Amino acid sequence: MMPLRLSAGFRNGAIRSAAMRSMPLASKPSTPLTAMLLSKRWNSKAASSEPEEADVNRLDRLRNIGISAHIDSGKTTVTERILYYTGRIKEIHEVRGKDNVGATMDWMDLEREKGITIQSAATYAQWGETNLNISDTPGHVDFTIEVERALRVLDGAVLVLCSVSGVQSQTITVDRQMRRYNVPRISFINKMDRAGANPKRIIEQIRTKLKMPAAALQVPIGAEDAFEGVVDILSNRAIYNRGTRGEDIVYEKVPEHLVESVNAAREELVSVLAEVDDEIGELFIEDKMPTVEQLHAAVRRATIARTFTPVLMGSAIKDKGIQTLLDAVVRYLPKPTEVKNTMLDIDNEEKELAVVPYSNQPFVGLAFKLEEGKYGQLTYIRVYQGRLEKGQFAYHVKSGKKVKISRLVRMHSNSMEDVNSVGAGEICALFGIDCASGDTFTDGTRYSMSTMFVPEPVISLSLTPKEKNSPNFSKALNRFQKEDPTFRVHIDSESKQTIISGMGELHLDIYVERMRREYNVDCVTGKPQVAFRETSTRKSEFTYTHKKQTGGSGQFGRVIGYIEPIDANDHAELPHEFINQVVGGNIPSQYIAACEKGFMDGMREGIMIGHPVVGMRMVLQDGAAHSVDSSELAFRLATFYAFREAFRESKPRILEPVMTVEVSAPVEFQGNVLGSLNKRKGMIVDTETQEDYCSIVAEVPLNNMFGYSTELRSSTQGKGEFSMEYKCHSPVLPDVQEELIKEHQKKLAEKNH
């Protein structure tokens, strides 16, 4: 599988899109008169350099935030409380609730049954005078693309951590995604009512495992069953949630037994801030105590600069600590005008331009998520610049087409509210627009936003519908591919089976189940296939002549050179290289591109088990051509066969995907868990014991992980849980390699009979 690299998947990166460069001629102004008319047509409201005061005030009171975490840290429960306290919903429903209603943001039936978030749901709410656009994202590694696309368009995030488990594998992934898109975060330690809650240990983990300076802004009053509220270190007062659902906030004096702890926590906060903020650093050196306002300002500066994360705590399920979290979101996370976004001017050699986040500028928006609804395709758009109005025309930069905005809505989970216009910094949704995830819309200017990073799939399944010729089968697959860039479909050239690829077993299971529910297509899945790779271990030279004589002109091409392995991880952007060192025109220059194509053909399918080849460099040194018989096809075939011959002599080996597996289970089952991981050829990397729970991190080949969830449940009486994430491709053991080659040859023999 050749890696599909959206190399510009960074907020301040660049998008190099061939589709954009080959824009239809009709979309370019051809004469000054046309340009003037076009400019009049598109920019009926001339862009003013000075923003309007009302617009500045609106943006000052706007926050675009995401809520991210490891699975089962309580993100959806936190979001449910936020919606309740901001008045968006009238009553609270729990994830897997006994009232059979389910959390508001988990609106899919599958999400409510399984108790997990599958799609990122968007909503908006109001806290005081501040408007919040909130995205609740999945915590499961299989749905990581949902987190990618949410973070791409958000200005800040709340990282939810469990007070017992702390920083886990998916927390590290989310942290990496936040850094990729330069997203500042507030950390919220949830589940303070759980047995074994230890916020100090979690703050230390944020510093060591996530390499992020952190300090608490609160001290808990009690812990575990006795958790009552928090003390705000800055205002030096105790905060309690009273009322039936914690809606009444009560401020009291700091309890006597906590005065020392609060003072120590304030000193720790000042010392951490002194290292990341110049103003506090100077006061610290002069031995002066900063004022409350200076501390608030320093926390905000350091959070927006992404050099520090403030830590708050509470228990969402017990309705404690959510209002103070909302206050912190408004106070410390950036408004849209404080985030630097860039776009590219396609007509001016893709020059990088700063986005001006005001409504009186030309419109620029990014489609970041697609969803198939009952009214057709729903496209989520973040308006970065300008204003989007109902009835106006928008310009789809990739296709060069104009599209009419017939309906504009604000989303609240799966319900919507019609609006007439949306200003800069807002998130909205459109109907009936044909586009892909990551496309840019403007008011006629050919600007483009950078796109987002799409990880490679790690697991494949064969899929066969029970009823042949079902029209909904291909319809469902096409829709899912459009919705989710990590879900891939192809037809196997040998078996002619439909193969679906994704981020994990759960990811593919969900799509198979959605096909049954949403399209009435029952499917049978085959044994999961692992994305093996092939590579060589040493340099191998080749001299190959391709000759074929038929009635007319034949085929002739000679290629001389060598192939050698390169580290695919060091060349992540392009895990293969083709170098042309031919001099003197022995191979005419018009055939060099054909030679490169032949090399790529050889890389597509290895000789051992028919999987793609990675980590190779081909150096073409010499060759020969015939004035009549040489052609592009001849040199393409010559290079293809030369590569296969050289690859066979280069001691090839098979690589398999290795996963980082994190298992959490009660201490009494630690032996069982270690035994089961060793049995699956896992390498134990780290073990940690917290109170009565143990956490084990191991690196295990994906091929040995099938059916592990069932085994873990049975060996831990259903109390163990695990998560896994792709780490890298590593060589398989020699006996496994022999077995895989035999299996492949057996399949080929069966096919030939």
MARTIMI-915322 format. One record per residue (C-alpha): x, y, z; residue number from 1; residue in one letter. Coordinates in steps of 0.5 Angstrom, whole numbers, plus 2048, in hexadecimal, padded with zeros to 3 digits. Each point is the difference from the previous one (the first is absolute). Layout:
// MARTIMI-915322
((X,Y,Z),NUM,'a')
...
***
This chain:
// MARTIMI-915322
((800,800,800),1,'m')
((803,806,7FE),2,'m')
((800,806,805),3,'p')
((7FB,805,7FF),4,'l')
((803,806,802),5,'r')
((7FD,807,801),6,'l')
((806,803,802),7,'s')
((7FD,806,801),8,'a')
((7FC,7FE,806),9,'g')
((802,805,805),10,'f')
((7FC,807,802),11,'r')
((806,804,7FD),12,'n')
((802,7FB,7FB),13,'g')
((7FF,800,7F8),14,'a')
((7FB,7FC,7FC),15,'i')
((803,7FE,7F9),16,'r')
((7FA,7FE,7FC),17,'s')
((801,7FE,7F9),18,'a')
((7F9,801,7FF),19,'a')
((800,807,802),20,'m')
((806,802,7FB),21,'r')
((7FC,7FC,7FA),22,'s')
((7FA,805,801),23,'m')
((7FB,801,7FA),24,'p')
((803,806,7FC),25,'l')
((7F9,803,801),26,'a')
((801,801,807),27,'s')
((805,805,7FF),28,'k')
((7FF,807,7FE),29,'p')
((803,801,7F9),30,'s')
((800,807,7FF),31,'t')
((800,806,804),32,'p')
((7F9,802,7FE),33,'l')
((7FE,7F9,802),34,'t')
((804,800,807),35,'a')
((7FC,807,801),36,'m')
((7F9,7FD,7FF),37,'l')
((802,7FA,804),38,'l')
((803,804,806),39,'s')
((7F9,804,800),40,'k')
((7FC,7FA,7FF),41,'r')
((803,7FC,806),42,'w')
((802,806,805),43,'n')
((7FA,804,800),44,'s')
((802,802,807),45,'k')
((807,803,800),46,'a')
((804,7FD,805),47,'a')
((802,805,805),48,'s')
((806,800,804),49,'s')
((7FD,802,806),50,'e')
((7FC,7FB,804),51,'p')
((7F9,802,802),52,'e')
((7FF,802,808),53,'e')
((7FA,7FB,800),54,'a')
((804,7FA,7FC),55,'d')
((806,801,805),56,'v')
((7FC,800,806),57,'n')
((7FC,7F9,7FD),58,'r')
((807,7FD,7FF),59,'l')
((802,802,807),60,'d')
((7FA,7FC,803),61,'r')
((801,7FA,7FC),62,'l')
((804,7F9,801),63,'r')
((801,7FA,7FC),64,'n')
((802,7FA,804),65,'i')
((800,7F9,800),66,'g')
((800,7FB,805),67,'i')
((805,7FA,7FF),68,'s')
((803,7FB,804),69,'a')
((801,7F8,801),70,'h')
((7FA,7FB,7FF),71,'i')
((7FC,800,807),72,'d')
((803,807,803),73,'s')
((7F9,803,800),74,'g')
((800,805,7FA),75,'k')
((7F9,7FF,7FE),76,'t')
((7FE,800,807),77,'t')
((803,807,801),78,'v')
((7FD,802,7FA),79,'t')
((7F9,7FE,802),80,'e')
((801,804,806),81,'r')
((803,806,7FC),82,'i')
((7FA,800,7FC),83,'l')
((7FB,800,806),84,'y')
((804,805,804),85,'y')
((800,805,7FA),86,'t')
((7F8,7FF,7FF),87,'g')
((801,7FC,7F9),88,'r')
((7FC,7FA,803),89,'i')
((7FB,7FF,806),90,'k')
((802,7FA,803),91,'e')
((806,7FB,800),92,'i')
((800,7F9,7FD),93,'h')
((806,7FC,801),94,'e')
((805,7FC,7FC),95,'v')
((7FD,7F9,800),96,'r')
((7FA,803,804),97,'g')
((7FB,7FC,803),98,'k')
((7FA,804,7FD),99,'d')
((802,7FE,7F9),100,'n')
((801,807,7FE),101,'v')
((807,800,800),102,'g')
((805,806,800),103,'a')
((7FE,806,7FB),104,'t')
((807,800,7FC),105,'m')
((800,7F9,7FF),106,'d')
((7FA,800,7FC),107,'w')
((801,7FA,7FB),108,'m')
((7FD,7F9,803),109,'d')
((806,7FD,7FF),110,'l')
((803,805,805),111,'e')
((7FB,7FF,805),112,'r')
((800,7F9,800),113,'e')
((808,7FF,801),114,'k')
((801,806,804),115,'g')
((805,803,7FC),116,'i')
((801,806,7FB),117,'t')
((801,7FE,7F9),118,'i')
((7FF,807,7FC),119,'q')
((802,807,803),120,'s')
((7F9,804,801),121,'a')
((800,807,800),122,'a')
((7FC,805,804),123,'t')
((7FF,807,802),124,'y')
((7FF,803,807),125,'a')
((800,806,804),126,'q')
((804,801,807),127,'w')
((7FE,807,802),128,'g')
((802,805,7FB),129,'e')
((804,7FB,7FC),130,'t')
((7FE,7FC,7FA),131,'n')
((803,7F9,800),132,'l')
((801,7FB,7FA),133,'n')
((801,7F9,803),134,'i')
((802,7FA,7FD),135,'s')
((800,7F9,804),136,'d')
((805,7FB,7FD),137,'t')
((801,7F9,800),138,'p')
((806,7FD,805),139,'g')
((800,7FA,7FC),140,'h')
((807,7FF,7FC),141,'v')
((7FC,7FD,7FA),142,'d')
((7FC,806,7FF),143,'f')
((806,805,801),144,'t')
((7FE,804,7F9),145,'i')
((7FA,803,804),146,'e')
((805,803,805),147,'v')
((805,802,7FA),148,'e')
((7FA,804,7FC),149,'r')
((7FD,803,806),150,'a')
((807,802,803),151,'l')
((802,803,7F9),152,'r')
((7FA,805,800),153,'v')
((800,802,808),154,'l')
((804,805,804),155,'d')
((800,7FD,806),156,'g')
((7FF,7F9,804),157,'a')
((7FE,7FD,807),158,'v')
((804,7FA,801),159,'l')
((7FC,7FB,805),160,'v')
((805,7FC,804),161,'l')
((7FD,7FA,805),162,'c')
((802,801,807),163,'s')
((803,7F9,801),164,'v')
((802,7FE,7F9),165,'s')
((803,807,7FE),166,'g')
((804,800,7F9),167,'v')
((7FF,7FA,7FC),168,'q')
((801,7FE,7F9),169,'s')
((7FB,804,7FC),170,'q')
((801,806,805),171,'t')
((807,800,7FD),172,'i')
((7FD,800,7F9),173,'t')
((7FC,806,801),174,'v')
((805,804,803),175,'d')
((804,7FE,7F9),176,'r')
((7FA,803,7FC),177,'q')
((7FF,806,805),178,'m')
((808,802,7FE),179,'r')
((7FF,7FE,7F9),180,'r')
((7FB,806,7FF),181,'y')
((802,804,806),182,'n')
((7FA,800,804),183,'v')
((801,802,807),184,'p')
((7FD,7FC,806),185,'r')
((7FD,800,807),186,'i')
((800,7FA,803),187,'s')
((7FB,7FD,805),188,'f')
((801,7FA,804),189,'i')
((7F9,7FD,800),190,'n')
((7FD,7FA,805),191,'k')
((803,803,806),192,'m')
((7FB,7FC,804),193,'d')
((803,7F9,7FE),194,'r')
((804,7FC,804),195,'a')
((807,801,800),196,'g')
((7FF,807,7FD),197,'a')
((807,804,800),198,'n')
((800,807,7FD),199,'p')
((808,801,802),200,'k')
((802,7FA,7FC),201,'r')
((7FC,802,7FA),202,'i')
((803,807,800),203,'i')
((807,7FC,800),204,'e')
((7FE,7FC,7FA),205,'q')
((7FE,806,7FC),206,'i')
((807,803,801),207,'r')
((804,7F9,7FF),208,'t')
((7FC,7FC,7FB),209,'k')
((7FD,806,7FC),210,'l')
((806,805,801),211,'k')
((7FC,806,802),212,'m')
((801,804,806),213,'p')
((7F9,800,804),214,'a')
((7FE,802,807),215,'a')
((7F9,800,803),216,'a')
((7FC,806,801),217,'l')
((7FB,7FC,805),218,'q')
((801,7FC,806),219,'v')
((7FB,7FA,801),220,'p')
((7FC,800,807),221,'i')
((800,7F9,802),222,'g')
((801,7FA,7FB),223,'a')
((7FD,7FA,7FD),224,'e')
((7F9,7FF,804),225,'d')
((801,806,804),226,'a')
((801,805,7FA),227,'f')
((7FC,806,802),228,'e')
((803,806,7FB),229,'g')
((806,804,7FF),230,'v')
((804,806,802),231,'v')
((802,805,7FB),232,'d')
((807,801,802),233,'i')
((800,807,7FC),234,'l')
((7FA,803,804),235,'s')
((801,7FC,806),236,'n')
((7F9,7FE,801),237,'r')
((7FD,7F9,801),238,'a')
((7FB,7FE,7FA),239,'i')
((7FA,7FB,801),240,'y')
((7FB,7FE,7FB),241,'n')
((7F9,800,804),242,'r')
((7F9,7FE,7FD),243,'g')
((7FD,7FA,7FD),244,'t')
((805,800,7FA),245,'r')
((805,805,803),246,'g')
((7FD,806,7FC),247,'e')
((801,804,807),248,'d')
((807,803,801),249,'i')
((802,801,807),250,'v')
((806,804,802),251,'y')
((803,7FF,807),252,'e')
((807,801,804),253,'k')
((805,7FB,7FF),254,'v')
((800,7FA,805),255,'p')
((805,801,806),256,'e')
((803,7F9,7FE),257,'h')
((802,802,7F9),258,'l')
((803,807,801),259,'v')
((807,7FE,800),260,'e')
((7FE,7FB,7F9),261,'s')
((7FD,806,7FD),262,'v')
((806,805,801),263,'n')
((805,7FA,7FE),264,'a')
((7FC,7FF,7FA),265,'a')
((800,808,7FE),266,'r')
((808,800,801),267,'e')
((801,7FA,7FB),268,'e')
((7FB,804,7FB),269,'l')
((805,806,801),270,'v')
((806,7FC,7FF),271,'s')
((7FD,7FC,7FA),272,'v')
((7FE,807,7FD),273,'l')
((807,803,801),274,'a')
((803,7FB,7FC),275,'e')
((7FB,802,7FA),276,'v')
((7FE,807,801),277,'d')
((805,806,800),278,'d')
((7FC,804,804),279,'e')
((7FF,7FB,805),280,'i')
((807,7FE,800),281,'g')
((802,807,801),282,'e')
((7FC,801,806),283,'l')
((802,7F9,803),284,'f')
((808,802,7FF),285,'i')
((7FE,807,804),286,'e')
((7FC,7FB,805),287,'d')
((7FA,804,7FF),288,'k')
((7F9,7FC,801),289,'m')
((7FC,802,7F9),290,'p')
((7F9,802,801),291,'t')
((7FA,7FC,7FE),292,'v')
((7FF,804,7FA),293,'e')
((807,7FF,7FE),294,'q')
((7FF,7F9,801),295,'l')
((7FA,7FF,7FC),296,'h')
((804,804,7FA),297,'a')
((806,7FC,800),298,'a')
((7FC,7F9,800),299,'v')
((7FC,803,7FA),300,'r')
((806,802,7FD),301,'r')
((804,7F9,801),302,'a')
((7FA,7FC,7FE),303,'t')
((7FF,804,7F9),304,'i')
((808,7FF,7FF),305,'a')
((7FF,7F9,801),306,'r')
((805,800,805),307,'t')
((7FC,7FE,806),308,'f')
((7F9,7FD,802),309,'t')
((7FC,802,806),310,'p')
((7FD,7FA,804),311,'v')
((7F9,800,803),312,'l')
((7FC,7FA,803),313,'m')
((7F9,7FD,801),314,'g')
((7FC,7FB,7FF),315,'s')
((7FB,800,7FA),316,'a')
((7FB,7FA,802),317,'i')
((800,804,807),318,'k')
((7FE,806,7FD),319,'d')
((806,804,803),320,'k')
((806,804,7FD),321,'g')
((7FC,802,7FA),322,'i')
((7FF,807,800),323,'q')
((807,802,803),324,'t')
((802,7FC,7F9),325,'l')
((7FC,804,7FC),326,'l')
((802,807,804),327,'d')
((807,7FD,7FE),328,'a')
((7FF,7FF,7F9),329,'v')
((7FD,807,7FF),330,'v')
((806,803,804),331,'r')
((806,7FC,7FD),332,'y')
((7FE,7FD,7F9),333,'l')
((802,805,7FA),334,'p')
((7FA,804,7FC),335,'k')
((801,7FF,7F9),336,'p')
((803,806,7FF),337,'t')
((806,7FD,804),338,'e')
((802,7FA,7FC),339,'v')
((804,801,7FA),340,'k')
((7FD,7FC,7FA),341,'n')
((803,801,7F9),342,'t')
((7FE,7FF,7F9),343,'m')
((803,7FF,7F9),344,'l')
((7FF,805,7FA),345,'d')
((800,7FB,7FA),346,'i')
((801,805,7FB),347,'d')
((806,803,803),348,'n')
((804,7F9,801),349,'e')
((7FD,7FE,806),350,'e')
((802,806,804),351,'k')
((7FE,7FF,807),352,'e')
((7FC,805,803),353,'l')
((7FD,802,807),354,'a')
((7F9,7FF,801),355,'v')
((7FC,806,802),356,'v')
((7FB,7FD,805),357,'p')
((7FA,806,7FF),358,'y')
((7FA,800,7FC),359,'s')
((801,806,7FC),360,'n')
((806,7FC,7FC),361,'q')
((7FF,7FB,7FA),362,'p')
((7FD,7FA,802),363,'f')
((804,7FA,801),364,'v')
((7FD,7F9,803),365,'g')
((803,7F9,801),366,'l')
((7FB,7FA,7FF),367,'a')
((803,7FB,806),368,'f')
((7FB,7FB,800),369,'k')
((7FA,7FD,7FC),370,'l')
((7FA,7FC,802),371,'e')
((7FB,7FD,7FD),372,'e')
((7F9,802,803),373,'g')
((7F9,7FF,7FE),374,'k')
((800,807,7FC),375,'y')
((806,7FE,7FC),376,'g')
((808,801,801),377,'q')
((801,804,806),378,'l')
((806,804,800),379,'t')
((803,803,806),380,'y')
((804,807,7FF),381,'i')
((805,804,804),382,'r')
((7FF,807,7FD),383,'v')
((807,803,801),384,'y')
((7FF,807,7FD),385,'q')
((7FB,804,7FD),386,'g')
((7F8,7FE,801),387,'r')
((7FC,7FB,7FD),388,'l')
((7F9,801,7FE),389,'e')
((7FA,7FC,7FE),390,'k')
((7FE,801,7F9),391,'g')
((807,803,7FE),392,'q')
((805,7FC,7FB),393,'f')
((807,7FD,803),394,'a')
((805,7FE,7FC),395,'y')
((803,7F9,800),396,'h')
((807,801,7FF),397,'v')
((802,7F8,7FE),398,'k')
((7FB,800,7FB),399,'s')
((800,807,7FE),400,'g')
((7F8,800,800),401,'k')
((7FB,805,804),402,'k')
((7FB,7FD,804),403,'v')
((7FA,803,803),404,'k')
((7FF,800,808),405,'i')
((7F9,7FE,800),406,'s')
((7FF,7FE,807),407,'r')
((805,802,806),408,'l')
((7FF,7FC,807),409,'v')
((803,800,807),410,'r')
((801,7F9,803),411,'m')
((7FE,7FE,807),412,'h')
((802,7F8,7FF),413,'s')
((7FC,7FD,7FB),414,'n')
((7FA,806,800),415,'s')
((801,807,7FD),416,'m')
((7FE,807,800),417,'e')
((7FF,804,7FA),418,'d')
((804,807,7FF),419,'v')
((801,805,7FB),420,'n')
((807,802,801),421,'s')
((806,7FD,803),422,'v')
((806,805,802),423,'g')
((808,7FF,800),424,'a')
((802,7FB,806),425,'g')
((7FA,7FC,800),426,'e')
((7FE,7F8,7FE),427,'i')
((7FA,7FF,7FC),428,'c')
((7FD,7FB,7FB),429,'a')
((7FE,800,7F9),430,'l')
((7FB,7FB,7FC),431,'f')
((801,7FE,7F9),432,'g')
((807,801,7FE),433,'i')
((804,7FB,7FD),434,'d')
((807,801,803),435,'c')
((805,7FC,803),436,'a')
((803,800,807),437,'s')
((806,806,801),438,'g')
((7FD,804,7FA),439,'d')
((800,808,800),440,'t')
((7FA,804,7FE),441,'f')
((801,808,7FF),442,'t')
((7FC,806,7FD),443,'d')
((804,7FF,7F9),444,'g')
((808,801,802),445,'t')
((804,7FA,7FF),446,'r')
((802,7FF,807),447,'y')
((801,7F9,803),448,'s')
((801,7FE,808),449,'m')
((805,7FA,801),450,'s')
((7FC,7FA,801),451,'t')
((801,7FA,806),452,'m')
((804,7FA,801),453,'f')
((7FD,7FA,7FF),454,'v')
((803,7FA,803),455,'p')
((801,7F9,7FC),456,'e')
((7FB,7FA,801),457,'p')
((803,7FA,804),458,'v')
((7FB,7FB,7FF),459,'i')
((7FC,7FD,7FA),460,'s')
((7FA,7FB,800),461,'l')
((7FD,7FD,7FA),462,'s')
((7F9,802,7FF),463,'l')
((7FA,7FC,7FC),464,'t')
((7F9,802,800),465,'p')
((7FB,7FA,802),466,'k')
((7FC,802,7FA),467,'e')
((803,801,7F9),468,'k')
((7FF,806,7FC),469,'n')
((7FE,804,806),470,'s')
((800,808,7FD),471,'p')
((800,802,808),472,'n')
((807,7FC,801),473,'f')
((804,805,7FB),474,'s')
((7FC,806,802),475,'k')
((802,7FF,808),476,'a')
((807,7FF,7FE),477,'l')
((801,806,7FC),478,'n')
((7FC,804,805),479,'r')
((805,7FE,806),480,'f')
((806,801,7FC),481,'q')
((7FE,807,7FF),482,'k')
((7FE,801,807),483,'e')
((806,7FD,803),484,'d')
((807,801,7FC),485,'p')
((803,7FA,805),486,'t')
((7FB,7FB,7FD),487,'f')
((802,7FD,7F9),488,'r')
((7FD,7FB,7FB),489,'v')
((804,7FC,7FB),490,'h')
((7FE,7FA,7FC),491,'i')
((806,7FB,800),492,'d')
((803,7FE,7F9),493,'s')
((801,7F9,802),494,'e')
((7FA,7FE,804),495,'s')
((7FB,805,7FD),496,'k')
((7FD,801,807),497,'q')
((7FE,807,803),498,'t')
((806,802,805),499,'i')
((7FE,805,805),500,'i')
((806,803,804),501,'s')
((800,805,807),502,'g')
((803,801,806),503,'m')
((7FE,7FA,804),504,'g')
((7FB,7FB,801),505,'e')
((7FB,804,804),506,'l')
((800,805,7FA),507,'h')
((7FF,7FB,7FB),508,'l')
((7FA,7FD,804),509,'d')
((7FD,806,801),510,'i')
((7FF,801,7F9),511,'y')
((7FE,7F9,7FE),512,'v')
((7FA,801,806),513,'e')
((7FF,807,7FD),514,'r')
((7FF,7FD,7F9),515,'m')
((7FB,7FB,803),516,'r')
((7FC,805,804),517,'r')
((800,806,7FB),518,'e')
((800,7FD,7F9),519,'y')
((7FD,7F9,802),520,'n')
((806,7FC,7FD),521,'v')
((802,7FA,804),522,'d')
((808,7FE,7FF),523,'c')
((804,7FB,801),524,'v')
((807,802,802),525,'t')
((806,7FB,7FF),526,'g')
((807,7FF,804),527,'k')
((803,807,802),528,'p')
((806,801,7FB),529,'q')
((806,804,803),530,'v')
((804,805,7FC),531,'a')
((806,7FD,7FF),532,'f')
((806,803,7FC),533,'r')
((806,7FD,7FD),534,'e')
((807,803,800),535,'t')
((807,7FE,7FE),536,'s')
((806,800,805),537,'t')
((806,801,7FB),538,'r')
((802,803,7FA),539,'k')
((7FF,7FD,7F9),540,'s')
((803,801,7F9),541,'e')
((7FC,7FF,7FA),542,'f')
((801,800,7F8),543,'t')
((7FA,7FE,7FD),544,'y')
((7FE,800,7F8),545,'t')
((7F9,800,7FE),546,'h')
((7FF,7FD,7F9),547,'k')
((7FA,7FE,7FC),548,'k')
((800,7FF,7F9),549,'q')
((7F9,800,7FC),550,'t')
((7FE,801,7F9),551,'g')
((801,807,800),552,'g')
((805,805,804),553,'s')
((801,7FC,807),554,'g')
((802,802,807),555,'q')
((807,801,802),556,'f')
((802,803,807),557,'g')
((807,7FF,804),558,'r')
((800,803,807),559,'v')
((806,800,805),560,'i')
((801,802,807),561,'g')
((7FE,7FE,807),562,'y')
((7FB,800,805),563,'i')
((801,801,808),564,'e')
((7FC,800,806),565,'p')
((7FF,807,804),566,'i')
((7FC,801,806),567,'d')
((7F9,801,7FF),568,'a')
((7FF,804,806),569,'n')
((806,805,7FF),570,'d')
((7FD,801,7F9),571,'h')
((7F8,800,803),572,'a')
((7FE,805,7FA),573,'e')
((803,7FC,7FB),574,'l')
((801,7F9,802),575,'p')
((804,7FE,7F9),576,'h')
((805,804,7FC),577,'e')
((801,7FF,7F8),578,'f')
((807,804,7FE),579,'i')
((802,801,7F9),580,'n')
((808,7FF,7FF),581,'q')
((800,7FF,7F8),582,'v')
((805,804,7FC),583,'v')
((801,801,7F9),584,'g')
((7F9,7FF,7FE),585,'g')
((801,7F8,800),586,'n')
((7F8,800,802),587,'i')
((7FD,806,7FD),588,'p')
((7FD,805,805),589,'s')
((7F9,7FE,7FD),590,'q')
((800,7F9,803),591,'y')
((803,802,807),592,'i')
((7F9,801,803),593,'a')
((7FE,7F9,7FD),594,'a')
((805,7FD,804),595,'c')
((7FE,803,806),596,'e')
((7F9,7FE,7FF),597,'k')
((803,7F9,7FF),598,'g')
((803,801,807),599,'f')
((7F9,802,803),600,'m')
((7FD,7FA,7FC),601,'d')
((805,7FB,804),602,'g')
((7FF,804,807),603,'m')
((7F8,7FE,7FF),604,'r')
((801,7F9,801),605,'e')
((806,7FC,803),606,'g')
((802,7F9,7FE),607,'i')
((7FF,7FD,807),608,'m')
((7F9,801,802),609,'i')
((7FD,805,7FB),610,'g')
((800,805,805),611,'h')
((803,807,7FE),612,'p')
((808,802,801),613,'v')
((802,805,804),614,'v')
((807,804,802),615,'g')
((803,7FF,7F9),616,'m')
((805,804,7FC),617,'r')
((801,7FF,7F8),618,'m')
((806,803,7FD),619,'v')
((800,800,7F8),620,'l')
((807,800,7FE),621,'q')
((800,7FE,7F9),622,'d')
((7FD,7FD,7FA),623,'g')
((7FF,7FF,7F9),624,'a')
((7FA,802,7FB),625,'a')
((7FF,7FE,7F9),626,'h')
((7FE,805,7FB),627,'s')
((7FA,7FC,7FD),628,'v')
((7FE,7FB,805),629,'d')
((800,804,807),630,'s')
((7FA,803,803),631,'s')
((7FD,802,806),632,'e')
((7FD,7FA,801),633,'l')
((806,7FC,7FF),634,'a')
((804,804,805),635,'f')
((7FB,800,805),636,'r')
((800,7F8,800),637,'l')
((807,800,800),638,'a')
((800,804,806),639,'t')
((7FB,7FC,803),640,'f')
((803,7F9,7FF),641,'y')
((807,803,802),642,'a')
((7FD,802,807),643,'f')
((7FD,7F9,801),644,'r')
((806,7FC,7FE),645,'e')
((805,805,805),646,'a')
((7FA,800,805),647,'f')
((801,7F8,800),648,'r')
((807,800,801),649,'e')
((800,806,806),650,'s')
((7FE,7FB,805),651,'k')
((7F9,802,801),652,'p')
((7FC,800,806),653,'r')
((7F9,801,803),654,'i')
((7FE,806,804),655,'l')
((7FA,800,805),656,'e')
((7FC,805,803),657,'p')
((802,800,808),658,'v')
((7FB,804,804),659,'m')
((801,803,807),660,'t')
((7FB,7FD,805),661,'v')
((7FE,802,806),662,'e')
((7FC,7FC,805),663,'v')
((7FD,802,807),664,'s')
((7FD,7FB,804),665,'a')
((800,7FE,808),666,'p')
((806,7FF,803),667,'v')
((7FE,7F8,802),668,'e')
((800,7FF,7F8),669,'f')
((807,803,7FF),670,'q')
((803,7F9,7FF),671,'g')
((7FA,7FE,7FB),672,'n')
((801,806,7FC),673,'v')
((808,800,7FF),674,'l')
((7FF,7F8,7FE),675,'g')
((7FB,802,7FB),676,'s')
((804,805,7FD),677,'l')
((807,7FC,800),678,'n')
((7FC,7FA,7FD),679,'k')
((7FE,805,7FA),680,'r')
((808,802,7FF),681,'k')
((7FF,806,804),682,'g')
((806,804,802),683,'m')
((7FE,804,807),684,'i')
((802,807,800),685,'v')
((7FD,803,807),686,'d')
((7FC,7FD,806),687,'t')
((7FD,805,805),688,'e')
((7FC,7FE,806),689,'t')
((7FB,805,803),690,'q')
((7FD,7FE,806),691,'e')
((7FC,7FA,7FE),692,'d')
((801,801,7F8),693,'y')
((805,7FE,7FC),694,'c')
((802,803,7F9),695,'s')
((804,7FD,7FB),696,'i')
((803,802,7FA),697,'v')
((803,7FB,7FB),698,'a')
((802,800,7F8),699,'e')
((7FC,7FA,7FD),700,'v')
((800,7FE,7F8),701,'p')
((7F9,802,7FE),702,'l')
((7FF,7F9,7FD),703,'n')
((800,7FD,807),704,'n')
((7FB,805,803),705,'m')
((7FA,7FD,7FC),706,'f')
((7FB,7FE,805),707,'g')
((804,803,806),708,'y')
((7FA,804,803),709,'s')
((7FC,7F9,801),710,'t')
((806,7FD,804),711,'e')
((801,806,804),712,'l')
((7F9,800,802),713,'r')
((800,7F9,802),714,'s')
((807,800,804),715,'s')
((7FE,806,804),716,'t')
((7F9,7FF,801),717,'q')
((7FE,805,7FC),718,'g')
((803,805,804),719,'k')
((806,801,7FB),720,'g')
((800,805,7FA),721,'e')
((805,802,7FB),722,'f')
((802,805,7FA),723,'s')
((805,7FF,7FA),724,'m')
((803,805,7FC),725,'e')
((804,7FF,7F9),726,'y')
((808,801,802),727,'k')
((804,7FE,7FA),728,'c')
((802,7FA,7FB),729,'h')
((805,7FB,803),730,'s')
((803,7FA,7FD),731,'p')
((7FC,7F9,801),732,'v')
((804,7FA,803),733,'l')
((803,7FB,7FB),734,'p')
((7FB,7FB,802),735,'d')
((7FA,804,7FF),736,'v')
((803,803,7F9),737,'q')
((801,7F9,7FE),738,'e')
((7F8,7FE,802),739,'e')
((7FE,807,7FC),740,'l')
((804,7FE,7FA),741,'i')
((7FD,7F9,800),742,'k')
((7F9,802,801),743,'e')
((800,805,7FA),744,'h')
((803,7FB,7FB),745,'q')
((7FB,7FB,802),746,'k')
((7FA,806,7FF),747,'k')
((804,801,7F9),748,'l')
((800,7F8,7FE),749,'a')
((7F8,800,802),750,'e')
((7FF,805,7FC),751,'k')
((804,7FD,7FA),752,'n')
((7FC,7FA,800),753,'h')
***
